[in-house]
Amino acid sequence: MRRRILDSSILLAYWRQRHAQASSRIRIPLPKQWAKELIDLYGTNAIVTPVAIEFLSGFSNREEMQAGRAFLAEFRCIDGQRIPQEDWNRARHLAERIPPSGRRRHLGDCLIRAIADRLGYEVPTSDTGFPR
């Protein structure tokens, strides 16, 4: 697999697309299959802790949360759920850099970028404001 971390924007967009196509009651095998499709599409199963947290924070009921966890279980969290001080420092530095567009920066995006940079991973994202 490539050295890429999937951003939460990629996971969420794929989840919403597949969820809209599914019936209102989601069975666990479906989300697992969706995750495998997404992994095949991008050639990576790598994520980081902030991606998992951003993904899970979007659910509003127990059934969706259970399905979301099944989806997420197919991915590998490459930071071991440990975020060292250097990542927080780098994220702060990224947050303090005002881009030419003047767009606001987001904590999750800055932290994802910091972790990816430290571990030497690319971050495909559909988020146009994601730090470069």
Buried (B, 14 or more C-beta within 10 A) or exposed (E): EEEBBBBBBBBBBBBEEBBEEEEEEBEEEBBBBBBEEBBEEBEBBBBBBBBBEBBBEBBEEEEBEBBBBBBBEBBEBBBEEEBEEEBEEBBEEBBEEEEEEEEEBBEBBBBBBBBBBBBEBEBBBEBEEBBE
